[in-house]
Amino acid sequence: MRLTGSALRVTIFIGENDMWHHKPVFTEIVHRARRAGLAGASVFRGIEGFGASSLIHTTRLLSLSEDLPVAIVIVDTDDRIRAFLPQLDELVTEGLVVLDDCEVIRYTGRHARAEEGQ
């Protein structure tokens, strides 16, 4: 798959302890993004942050190292990301979803690179 040019990036900020049917929400988002055929999804665990509660979570203090911030980033075409947003409405009960226009220089899936001989 090639994705080059204008795209839309969705970044979802949640807590790592946020759960969906006994599974982490970030795991459910990644699996749903894959099933939806989106170009890819990555999960990043933060080392410090706070959200709506204003309680700072940090890796520096053992007592506050639970429920660290997590960011899930997905980039695909505008239409495909917008079609995926209802899934996020269902999964993200507390958090922040940010949409950014971006430009993709080059994305090629593993199978396409193998076919090109790279």
SEROVEX-187174 format. One record per atom (N, C-alpha, C, O, CB): residue in one letter; atom name; z negated, x negated, y negated. Coordinates in Angstrom, 1 decimal. Glycine has a CB too. Layout:
N
> residu; atome; Z; X; Y
> A; CA; Z; X; Y
...
This chain:
118
> residu; atome; Z; X; Y
> M; N; 0.0; -0.9; 1.2
> M; CA; 0.0; 0.0; 0.0
> M; C; 0.0; -0.9; -1.2
> M; O; -0.7; -1.9; -1.3
> M; CB; -1.2; 1.0; 0.0
> R; N; 0.8; -0.5; -2.2
> R; CA; 0.8; -1.3; -3.4
> R; C; 0.3; -0.4; -4.5
> R; O; 0.7; 0.8; -4.6
> R; CB; 2.2; -1.8; -3.7
> L; N; -0.5; -0.9; -5.4
> L; CA; -1.0; -0.2; -6.5
> L; C; -0.9; -1.1; -7.7
> L; O; -1.7; -2.1; -7.8
> L; CB; -2.5; 0.4; -6.3
> T; N; 0.0; -0.9; -8.5
> T; CA; 0.2; -1.8; -9.7
> T; C; 0.5; -1.0; -10.9
> T; O; 1.1; 0.1; -10.8
> T; CB; 1.4; -2.8; -9.4
> G; N; -0.1; -1.4; -12.0
> G; CA; 0.1; -0.7; -13.3
> G; C; -1.1; 0.2; -13.6
> G; O; -2.3; -0.2; -13.3
> G; CB; 1.3; 0.2; -13.2
> S; N; -0.9; 1.2; -14.3
> S; CA; -2.1; 2.1; -14.8
> S; C; -2.8; 2.7; -13.7
> S; O; -2.2; 3.2; -12.7
> S; CB; -1.6; 3.1; -15.8
> A; N; -4.1; 2.7; -13.8
> A; CA; -4.9; 3.3; -12.7
> A; C; -6.2; 3.9; -13.4
> A; O; -6.4; 3.7; -14.6
> A; CB; -5.3; 2.2; -11.6
> L; N; -7.0; 4.5; -12.5
> L; CA; -8.3; 5.0; -13.0
> L; C; -9.4; 4.4; -12.1
> L; O; -9.3; 4.4; -10.9
> L; CB; -8.3; 6.6; -13.0
> R; N; -10.4; 3.9; -12.8
> R; CA; -11.6; 3.4; -12.1
> R; C; -12.8; 4.3; -12.2
> R; O; -13.1; 4.8; -13.3
> R; CB; -12.0; 1.9; -12.6
> V; N; -13.4; 4.7; -11.1
> V; CA; -14.6; 5.5; -11.1
> V; C; -15.7; 4.6; -10.7
> V; O; -15.6; 3.9; -9.6
> V; CB; -14.5; 6.8; -10.2
> T; N; -16.8; 4.5; -11.5
> T; CA; -18.0; 3.8; -11.1
> T; C; -19.1; 4.8; -11.0
> T; O; -19.4; 5.5; -12.0
> T; CB; -18.3; 2.6; -12.1
> I; N; -19.8; 4.8; -9.9
> I; CA; -20.9; 5.7; -9.6
> I; C; -22.2; 4.9; -9.6
> I; O; -22.3; 4.0; -8.8
> I; CB; -20.7; 6.5; -8.3
> F; N; -23.2; 5.2; -10.5
> F; CA; -24.4; 4.5; -10.5
> F; C; -25.5; 5.5; -9.9
> F; O; -25.7; 6.6; -10.4
> F; CB; -24.8; 4.1; -12.0
> I; N; -26.1; 5.0; -8.9
> I; CA; -27.2; 5.8; -8.2
> I; C; -28.3; 4.8; -7.8
> I; O; -28.2; 3.6; -8.0
> I; CB; -26.6; 6.6; -7.0
> G; N; -29.3; 5.3; -7.1
> G; CA; -30.3; 4.5; -6.5
> G; C; -30.1; 4.3; -5.1
> G; O; -29.5; 5.1; -4.4
> G; CB; -31.7; 5.2; -6.7
> E; N; -30.5; 3.1; -4.6
> E; CA; -30.1; 2.8; -3.2
> E; C; -30.9; 3.7; -2.2
> E; O; -30.5; 3.8; -1.0
> E; CB; -30.5; 1.4; -2.9
> N; N; -32.0; 4.4; -2.6
> N; CA; -32.7; 5.3; -1.8
> N; C; -32.2; 6.7; -1.8
> N; O; -32.7; 7.6; -1.1
> N; CB; -34.1; 5.2; -2.1
> D; N; -31.2; 7.0; -2.6
> D; CA; -30.6; 8.3; -2.7
> D; C; -30.0; 8.6; -1.3
> D; O; -29.2; 7.8; -0.8
> D; CB; -29.6; 8.5; -3.8
> M; N; -30.3; 9.8; -0.7
> M; CA; -29.9; 10.1; 0.6
> M; C; -29.0; 11.4; 0.7
> M; O; -29.2; 12.3; -0.2
> M; CB; -31.1; 10.3; 1.5
> W; N; -28.1; 11.4; 1.6
> W; CA; -27.3; 12.6; 1.9
> W; C; -27.4; 12.8; 3.5
> W; O; -26.8; 12.0; 4.2
> W; CB; -25.8; 12.4; 1.4
> H; N; -28.0; 13.8; 3.9
> H; CA; -28.2; 14.1; 5.3
> H; C; -28.6; 12.9; 6.1
> H; O; -28.0; 12.6; 7.1
> H; CB; -26.8; 14.7; 5.9
> H; N; -29.7; 12.3; 5.7
> H; CA; -30.4; 11.2; 6.3
> H; C; -29.5; 9.9; 6.3
> H; O; -29.8; 8.9; 7.0
> H; CB; -30.7; 11.5; 7.7
> K; N; -28.5; 9.8; 5.4
> K; CA; -27.7; 8.6; 5.3
> K; C; -27.7; 8.3; 3.8
> K; O; -27.8; 9.2; 2.9
> K; CB; -26.2; 8.8; 5.8
> P; N; -27.6; 7.0; 3.4
> P; CA; -27.5; 6.6; 2.0
> P; C; -26.3; 7.3; 1.4
> P; O; -25.2; 7.3; 2.0
> P; CB; -27.4; 5.1; 1.8
> V; N; -26.5; 7.8; 0.1
> V; CA; -25.3; 8.4; -0.6
> V; C; -24.2; 7.4; -0.7
> V; O; -23.0; 7.8; -0.6
> V; CB; -25.8; 8.9; -2.0
> F; N; -24.5; 6.1; -1.0
> F; CA; -23.4; 5.2; -1.2
> F; C; -22.5; 5.0; 0.1
> F; O; -21.3; 4.9; 0.0
> F; CB; -24.0; 3.8; -1.6
> T; N; -23.2; 5.1; 1.2
> T; CA; -22.4; 5.1; 2.5
> T; C; -21.5; 6.3; 2.6
> T; O; -20.4; 6.2; 3.0
> T; CB; -23.4; 5.0; 3.7
> E; N; -22.0; 7.5; 2.3
> E; CA; -21.3; 8.7; 2.4
> E; C; -20.1; 8.7; 1.4
> E; O; -19.0; 9.1; 1.8
> E; CB; -22.2; 9.9; 2.1
> I; N; -20.3; 8.1; 0.2
> I; CA; -19.2; 8.0; -0.7
> I; C; -18.1; 7.1; -0.2
> I; O; -16.9; 7.5; -0.3
> I; CB; -19.7; 7.5; -2.1
> V; N; -18.5; 6.0; 0.3
> V; CA; -17.5; 5.0; 0.8
> V; C; -16.7; 5.7; 2.0
> V; O; -15.5; 5.5; 2.0
> V; CB; -18.1; 3.7; 1.3
> H; N; -17.4; 6.3; 2.9
> H; CA; -16.7; 6.9; 4.0
> H; C; -15.8; 8.1; 3.6
> H; O; -14.7; 8.2; 4.1
> H; CB; -17.7; 7.4; 5.1
> R; N; -16.2; 8.9; 2.6
> R; CA; -15.4; 9.9; 2.1
> R; C; -14.2; 9.4; 1.4
> R; O; -13.1; 9.9; 1.5
> R; CB; -16.1; 10.9; 1.2
> A; N; -14.3; 8.3; 0.6
> A; CA; -13.2; 7.7; -0.1
> A; C; -12.2; 7.2; 0.9
> A; O; -11.0; 7.3; 0.7
> A; CB; -13.7; 6.5; -1.0
> R; N; -12.6; 6.6; 2.0
> R; CA; -11.7; 6.1; 3.0
> R; C; -11.0; 7.3; 3.7
> R; O; -9.7; 7.2; 3.8
> R; CB; -12.5; 5.3; 4.1
> R; N; -11.7; 8.3; 4.0
> R; CA; -11.0; 9.5; 4.6
> R; C; -10.0; 10.1; 3.6
> R; O; -9.0; 10.7; 4.1
> R; CB; -12.1; 10.6; 5.0
> A; N; -10.3; 10.1; 2.3
> A; CA; -9.4; 10.6; 1.3
> A; C; -8.2; 9.7; 1.1
> A; O; -7.3; 10.1; 0.4
> A; CB; -10.2; 10.8; 0.0
> G; N; -8.2; 8.6; 1.7
> G; CA; -7.0; 7.7; 1.6
> G; C; -7.0; 6.9; 0.3
> G; O; -6.0; 6.4; -0.1
> G; CB; -5.8; 8.4; 1.7
> L; N; -8.2; 6.8; -0.4
> L; CA; -8.2; 6.0; -1.6
> L; C; -8.0; 4.5; -1.3
> L; O; -8.2; 4.0; -0.2
> L; CB; -9.5; 6.2; -2.3
> A; N; -7.6; 3.8; -2.3
> A; CA; -7.2; 2.4; -2.2
> A; C; -8.3; 1.5; -1.7
> A; O; -8.1; 0.6; -0.9
> A; CB; -6.6; 1.8; -3.5
> G; N; -9.5; 1.8; -2.1
> G; CA; -10.7; 1.0; -1.6
> G; C; -11.9; 1.4; -2.4
> G; O; -11.8; 2.0; -3.4
> G; CB; -10.4; -0.5; -1.8
> A; N; -13.0; 1.0; -1.8
> A; CA; -14.3; 1.2; -2.5
> A; C; -15.3; 0.1; -2.2
> A; O; -15.3; -0.5; -1.1
> A; CB; -15.0; 2.6; -2.0
> S; N; -16.0; -0.3; -3.2
> S; CA; -17.0; -1.4; -3.0
> S; C; -18.3; -0.9; -3.6
> S; O; -18.4; -0.2; -4.5
> S; CB; -16.5; -2.7; -3.8
> V; N; -19.4; -1.4; -2.9
> V; CA; -20.8; -1.1; -3.3
> V; C; -21.4; -2.4; -3.7
> V; O; -21.4; -3.4; -3.1
> V; CB; -21.6; -0.4; -2.1
> F; N; -22.1; -2.3; -4.9
> F; CA; -22.8; -3.4; -5.4
> F; C; -24.3; -3.1; -5.7
> F; O; -24.6; -2.1; -6.3
> F; CB; -22.2; -3.9; -6.8
> R; N; -25.2; -3.9; -5.2
> R; CA; -26.6; -3.7; -5.3
> R; C; -27.1; -4.4; -6.5
> R; O; -26.9; -5.6; -6.6
> R; CB; -27.4; -4.1; -4.0
> G; N; -27.7; -3.7; -7.4
> G; CA; -28.2; -4.4; -8.6
> G; C; -29.6; -5.1; -8.4
> G; O; -30.3; -4.8; -7.4
> G; CB; -28.4; -3.3; -9.7
> I; N; -29.9; -6.0; -9.2
> I; CA; -31.1; -6.7; -9.1
> I; C; -32.2; -6.2; -10.1
> I; O; -33.4; -6.5; -10.0
> I; CB; -30.9; -8.2; -9.4
> E; N; -31.7; -5.4; -11.1
> E; CA; -32.7; -4.8; -12.0
> E; C; -32.0; -3.7; -12.7
> E; O; -30.8; -3.8; -13.0
> E; CB; -33.3; -5.8; -13.0
> G; N; -32.7; -2.6; -13.1
> G; CA; -32.1; -1.5; -13.8
> G; C; -33.1; -0.4; -14.0
> G; O; -34.1; -0.3; -13.4
> G; CB; -30.8; -1.1; -13.2
> F; N; -32.7; 0.6; -14.8
> F; CA; -33.4; 1.9; -14.9
> F; C; -32.4; 3.0; -15.2
> F; O; -31.3; 2.7; -15.6
> F; CB; -34.5; 1.8; -16.1
> G; N; -32.9; 4.2; -14.9
> G; CA; -32.0; 5.3; -15.1
> G; C; -32.7; 6.4; -15.9
> G; O; -33.4; 6.0; -16.9
> G; CB; -31.6; 5.9; -13.8
> A; N; -32.4; 7.6; -15.6
> A; CA; -33.0; 8.7; -16.4
> A; C; -34.5; 8.8; -16.5
> A; O; -35.1; 9.2; -17.5
> A; CB; -32.5; 10.1; -15.9
> S; N; -35.1; 8.2; -15.4
> S; CA; -36.6; 8.3; -15.4
> S; C; -37.2; 7.2; -16.3
> S; O; -38.4; 7.2; -16.6
> S; CB; -37.1; 8.1; -14.0
> S; N; -36.4; 6.2; -16.8
> S; CA; -36.8; 5.1; -17.6
> S; C; -37.7; 4.1; -16.8
> S; O; -38.3; 3.2; -17.5
> S; CB; -37.5; 5.5; -18.8
> L; N; -37.9; 4.3; -15.5
> L; CA; -38.7; 3.4; -14.7
> L; C; -37.8; 2.2; -14.3
> L; O; -36.8; 2.4; -13.7
> L; CB; -39.3; 4.1; -13.5
> I; N; -38.3; 1.0; -14.6
> I; CA; -37.5; -0.2; -14.3
> I; C; -37.7; -0.6; -12.9
> I; O; -38.9; -0.7; -12.4
> I; CB; -37.8; -1.4; -15.3
> H; N; -36.6; -0.7; -12.1
> H; CA; -36.7; -1.2; -10.8
> H; C; -36.1; -2.6; -10.8
> H; O; -35.1; -2.9; -11.4
> H; CB; -35.9; -0.3; -9.8
> T; N; -36.8; -3.6; -10.1
> T; CA; -36.4; -5.0; -10.2
> T; C; -36.8; -5.7; -8.9
> T; O; -37.7; -5.3; -8.2
> T; CB; -37.1; -5.7; -11.3
> T; N; -36.0; -6.7; -8.5
> T; CA; -36.3; -7.5; -7.4
> T; C; -37.4; -8.5; -7.7
> T; O; -37.9; -9.1; -6.7
> T; CB; -35.0; -8.2; -6.9
> R; N; -37.8; -8.7; -8.9
> R; CA; -38.7; -9.7; -9.3
> R; C; -40.2; -9.3; -9.0
> R; O; -41.0; -10.1; -8.8
> R; CB; -38.7; -10.0; -10.8
> L; N; -40.4; -8.0; -8.8
> L; CA; -41.8; -7.5; -8.5
> L; C; -41.7; -6.7; -7.2
> L; O; -41.0; -5.7; -7.2
> L; CB; -42.4; -6.7; -9.7
> L; N; -42.4; -7.2; -6.2
> L; CA; -42.4; -6.5; -4.9
> L; C; -42.7; -5.0; -5.0
> L; O; -42.0; -4.2; -4.3
> L; CB; -43.3; -7.1; -4.0
> S; N; -43.6; -4.6; -5.9
> S; CA; -44.0; -3.2; -5.9
> S; C; -42.9; -2.4; -6.6
> S; O; -42.9; -1.2; -6.4
> S; CB; -45.3; -3.1; -6.7
> L; N; -42.0; -3.0; -7.3
> L; CA; -40.9; -2.2; -8.0
> L; C; -39.5; -2.5; -7.4
> L; O; -38.5; -2.1; -7.9
> L; CB; -40.9; -2.5; -9.5
> S; N; -39.5; -3.2; -6.2
> S; CA; -38.2; -3.6; -5.6
> S; C; -37.6; -2.5; -4.8
> S; O; -36.6; -2.7; -4.1
> S; CB; -38.4; -4.8; -4.8
> E; N; -38.2; -1.3; -4.7
> E; CA; -37.6; -0.2; -4.0
> E; C; -36.7; 0.6; -4.9
> E; O; -36.9; 0.6; -6.1
> E; CB; -38.7; 0.7; -3.4
> D; N; -35.7; 1.2; -4.3
> D; CA; -34.8; 2.0; -5.0
> D; C; -34.0; 1.3; -6.1
> D; O; -34.0; 1.7; -7.2
> D; CB; -35.5; 3.2; -5.5
> L; N; -33.5; 0.1; -5.7
> L; CA; -32.8; -0.7; -6.7
> L; C; -31.5; 0.1; -7.1
> L; O; -31.0; 0.9; -6.3
> L; CB; -32.5; -2.1; -6.2
> P; N; -30.9; -0.3; -8.3
> P; CA; -29.7; 0.4; -8.7
> P; C; -28.5; 0.0; -7.8
> P; O; -28.4; -1.2; -7.3
> P; CB; -29.3; 0.0; -10.1
> V; N; -27.6; 0.9; -7.5
> V; CA; -26.4; 0.7; -6.8
> V; C; -25.2; 1.2; -7.6
> V; O; -25.3; 2.2; -8.2
> V; CB; -26.5; 1.3; -5.3
> A; N; -24.1; 0.4; -7.6
> A; CA; -22.9; 0.8; -8.2
> A; C; -21.8; 0.9; -7.2
> A; O; -21.6; -0.1; -6.4
> A; CB; -22.5; -0.1; -9.4
> I; N; -21.1; 2.0; -7.1
> I; CA; -19.9; 2.1; -6.2
> I; C; -18.7; 2.2; -7.1
> I; O; -18.6; 3.0; -8.0
> I; CB; -20.0; 3.4; -5.3
> V; N; -17.7; 1.3; -6.9
> V; CA; -16.5; 1.2; -7.7
> V; C; -15.3; 1.5; -6.8
> V; O; -15.1; 1.0; -5.7
> V; CB; -16.4; -0.2; -8.3
> I; N; -14.5; 2.5; -7.3
> I; CA; -13.3; 2.9; -6.7
> I; C; -12.2; 2.9; -7.7
> I; O; -12.3; 3.4; -8.8
> I; CB; -13.4; 4.3; -6.0
> V; N; -11.0; 2.3; -7.3
> V; CA; -9.9; 2.2; -8.2
> V; C; -8.7; 2.8; -7.5
> V; O; -8.4; 2.4; -6.4
> V; CB; -9.6; 0.8; -8.8
> D; N; -8.0; 3.7; -8.1
> D; CA; -6.7; 4.3; -7.5
> D; C; -6.0; 5.0; -8.7
> D; O; -6.3; 4.8; -9.8
> D; CB; -7.1; 5.3; -6.3
> T; N; -5.0; 5.7; -8.3
> T; CA; -4.2; 6.4; -9.4
> T; C; -5.1; 7.5; -10.0
> T; O; -6.0; 8.0; -9.4
> T; CB; -2.9; 7.0; -8.8
> D; N; -4.7; 7.9; -11.2
> D; CA; -5.5; 9.0; -11.9
> D; C; -5.6; 10.2; -11.0
> D; O; -6.7; 10.8; -10.9
> D; CB; -4.8; 9.3; -13.2
> D; N; -4.5; 10.7; -10.5
> D; CA; -4.5; 11.9; -9.7
> D; C; -5.4; 11.8; -8.5
> D; O; -6.1; 12.8; -8.2
> D; CB; -3.0; 12.2; -9.2
> R; N; -5.3; 10.7; -7.8
> R; CA; -6.1; 10.6; -6.5
> R; C; -7.6; 10.5; -6.9
> R; O; -8.4; 11.1; -6.1
> R; CB; -5.7; 9.3; -5.8
> I; N; -8.0; 9.8; -7.9
> I; CA; -9.4; 9.7; -8.3
> I; C; -9.9; 11.1; -8.8
> I; O; -10.9; 11.5; -8.3
> I; CB; -9.6; 8.7; -9.5
> R; N; -9.1; 11.8; -9.6
> R; CA; -9.5; 13.1; -10.1
> R; C; -9.7; 14.1; -8.9
> R; O; -10.5; 15.0; -9.0
> R; CB; -8.6; 13.6; -11.1
> A; N; -8.8; 14.0; -7.9
> A; CA; -8.9; 14.9; -6.8
> A; C; -10.2; 14.6; -6.0
> A; O; -10.7; 15.5; -5.2
> A; CB; -7.7; 14.7; -5.9
> F; N; -10.7; 13.4; -6.1
> F; CA; -11.9; 13.0; -5.3
> F; C; -13.2; 13.4; -6.1
> F; O; -14.3; 13.4; -5.4
> F; CB; -11.9; 11.5; -5.1
> L; N; -13.1; 13.7; -7.3
> L; CA; -14.3; 14.0; -8.1
> L; C; -15.2; 15.1; -7.6
> L; O; -16.4; 15.0; -7.7
> L; CB; -13.9; 14.3; -9.5
> P; N; -14.6; 16.2; -7.0
> P; CA; -15.5; 17.2; -6.5
> P; C; -16.4; 16.7; -5.4
> P; O; -17.5; 17.2; -5.2
> P; CB; -14.6; 18.4; -5.9
> Q; N; -15.9; 15.7; -4.6
> Q; CA; -16.8; 15.1; -3.6
> Q; C; -18.0; 14.5; -4.3
> Q; O; -19.1; 14.6; -3.7
> Q; CB; -16.0; 14.0; -2.8
> L; N; -17.8; 13.8; -5.4
> L; CA; -18.9; 13.2; -6.1
> L; C; -19.9; 14.3; -6.7
> L; O; -21.1; 14.1; -6.7
> L; CB; -18.4; 12.3; -7.2
> D; N; -19.3; 15.4; -7.1
> D; CA; -20.1; 16.5; -7.6
> D; C; -21.1; 16.9; -6.6
> D; O; -22.3; 17.3; -6.8
> D; CB; -19.3; 17.7; -8.1
> E; N; -20.6; 17.0; -5.3
> E; CA; -21.5; 17.4; -4.2
> E; C; -22.5; 16.3; -3.8
> E; O; -23.7; 16.7; -3.5
> E; CB; -20.6; 17.7; -3.0
> L; N; -22.2; 15.1; -3.9
> L; CA; -23.0; 14.0; -3.4
> L; C; -24.0; 13.4; -4.4
> L; O; -25.1; 13.1; -4.1
> L; CB; -22.2; 12.9; -2.9
> V; N; -23.6; 13.4; -5.7
> V; CA; -24.4; 12.7; -6.7
> V; C; -25.2; 13.7; -7.5
> V; O; -24.8; 14.4; -8.4
> V; CB; -23.5; 11.9; -7.7
> T; N; -26.5; 13.9; -7.0
> T; CA; -27.4; 14.9; -7.7
> T; C; -28.1; 14.3; -8.8
> T; O; -28.5; 15.0; -9.8
> T; CB; -28.4; 15.4; -6.6
> E; N; -28.3; 12.9; -8.8
> E; CA; -29.0; 12.2; -9.9
> E; C; -28.3; 10.9; -10.0
> E; O; -28.3; 10.1; -9.1
> E; CB; -30.5; 12.0; -9.6
> G; N; -27.7; 10.6; -11.1
> G; CA; -26.9; 9.4; -11.3
> G; C; -25.9; 9.5; -12.4
> G; O; -26.0; 10.5; -13.2
> G; CB; -26.2; 9.0; -10.0
> L; N; -25.0; 8.6; -12.5
> L; CA; -24.0; 8.6; -13.5
> L; C; -22.7; 8.3; -12.9
> L; O; -22.6; 7.3; -12.1
> L; CB; -24.4; 7.5; -14.6
> V; N; -21.7; 9.0; -13.3
> V; CA; -20.3; 8.8; -12.9
> V; C; -19.5; 8.5; -14.1
> V; O; -19.4; 9.3; -15.1
> V; CB; -19.7; 10.0; -12.1
> V; N; -18.8; 7.3; -14.1
> V; CA; -18.1; 6.8; -15.3
> V; C; -16.6; 6.7; -14.9
> V; O; -16.3; 6.1; -13.8
> V; CB; -18.6; 5.5; -15.8
> L; N; -15.7; 7.2; -15.7
> L; CA; -14.3; 7.0; -15.5
> L; C; -13.7; 6.1; -16.5
> L; O; -14.0; 6.3; -17.7
> L; CB; -13.5; 8.4; -15.5
> D; N; -12.9; 5.1; -16.1
> D; CA; -12.3; 4.2; -17.1
> D; C; -10.8; 4.0; -16.7
> D; O; -10.5; 3.9; -15.5
> D; CB; -13.0; 2.8; -17.0
> D; N; -10.0; 4.1; -17.7
> D; CA; -8.6; 3.7; -17.5
> D; C; -8.6; 2.2; -17.3
> D; O; -9.3; 1.5; -18.0
> D; CB; -7.7; 4.1; -18.7
> C; N; -7.7; 1.7; -16.4
> C; CA; -7.6; 0.3; -16.2
> C; C; -6.2; 0.0; -15.8
> C; O; -5.4; 0.9; -15.6
> C; CB; -8.6; -0.2; -15.1
> E; N; -5.9; -1.3; -15.6
> E; CA; -4.6; -1.7; -15.2
> E; C; -4.8; -2.6; -14.0
> E; O; -5.5; -3.5; -14.0
> E; CB; -3.8; -2.5; -16.3
> V; N; -4.0; -2.3; -12.9
> V; CA; -4.1; -3.1; -11.7
> V; C; -2.9; -4.0; -11.7
> V; O; -1.8; -3.6; -11.9
> V; CB; -4.0; -2.1; -10.4
> I; N; -3.2; -5.3; -11.5
> I; CA; -2.1; -6.3; -11.5
> I; C; -1.4; -6.3; -10.2
> I; O; -0.2; -6.3; -10.1
> I; CB; -2.7; -7.7; -11.8
> R; N; -2.2; -6.3; -9.1
> R; CA; -1.6; -6.2; -7.8
> R; C; -2.7; -5.8; -6.7
> R; O; -3.8; -6.4; -6.7
> R; CB; -0.9; -7.5; -7.4
> Y; N; -2.3; -4.9; -5.9
> Y; CA; -3.1; -4.6; -4.8
> Y; C; -2.2; -4.4; -3.6
> Y; O; -1.3; -3.6; -3.7
> Y; CB; -4.0; -3.3; -5.0
> T; N; -2.4; -5.1; -2.5
> T; CA; -1.6; -4.9; -1.3
> T; C; -2.6; -4.9; -0.2
> T; O; -3.4; -5.8; 0.0
> T; CB; -0.6; -6.0; -1.2
> G; N; -2.5; -3.9; 0.7
> G; CA; -3.3; -3.8; 1.9
> G; C; -3.0; -4.9; 2.9
> G; O; -1.9; -5.5; 2.8
> G; CB; -3.2; -2.4; 2.5
> R; N; -3.9; -5.1; 3.8
> R; CA; -3.7; -6.2; 4.8
> R; C; -2.4; -6.1; 5.6
> R; O; -1.7; -7.0; 5.8
> R; CB; -4.9; -6.2; 5.7
> H; N; -2.1; -4.9; 6.0
> H; CA; -0.9; -4.7; 6.8
> H; C; 0.3; -5.0; 6.1
> H; O; 1.3; -5.6; 6.6
> H; CB; -0.9; -3.2; 7.3
> A; N; 0.4; -4.6; 4.8
> A; CA; 1.6; -4.9; 4.0
> A; C; 1.7; -6.4; 3.8
> A; O; 2.9; -6.9; 3.8
> A; CB; 1.5; -4.2; 2.6
> R; N; 0.6; -7.2; 3.6
> R; CA; 0.7; -8.6; 3.4
> R; C; 1.2; -9.3; 4.7
> R; O; 2.0; -10.2; 4.7
> R; CB; -0.7; -9.2; 3.0
> A; N; 0.8; -8.8; 5.9
> A; CA; 1.3; -9.3; 7.1
> A; C; 2.8; -9.1; 7.3
> A; O; 3.5; -10.0; 7.8
> A; CB; 0.5; -8.7; 8.3
> E; N; 3.3; -7.9; 6.9
> E; CA; 4.7; -7.7; 6.9
> E; C; 5.5; -8.5; 6.0
> E; O; 6.6; -8.9; 6.3
> E; CB; 4.9; -6.2; 6.6
> E; N; 4.9; -8.9; 4.9
> E; CA; 5.6; -9.8; 3.9
> E; C; 5.6; -11.2; 4.3
> E; O; 6.2; -12.1; 3.8
> E; CB; 5.0; -9.6; 2.5
> G; N; 4.8; -11.5; 5.4
> G; CA; 4.7; -12.9; 5.8
> G; C; 3.7; -13.8; 5.0
> G; O; 3.8; -15.0; 5.1
> G; CB; 6.0; -13.5; 5.8
> Q; N; 2.8; -13.1; 4.3
> Q; CA; 1.8; -13.9; 3.5
> Q; C; 0.6; -14.2; 4.3
> Q; O; -0.3; -14.9; 3.8
> Q; CB; 1.4; -13.1; 2.3
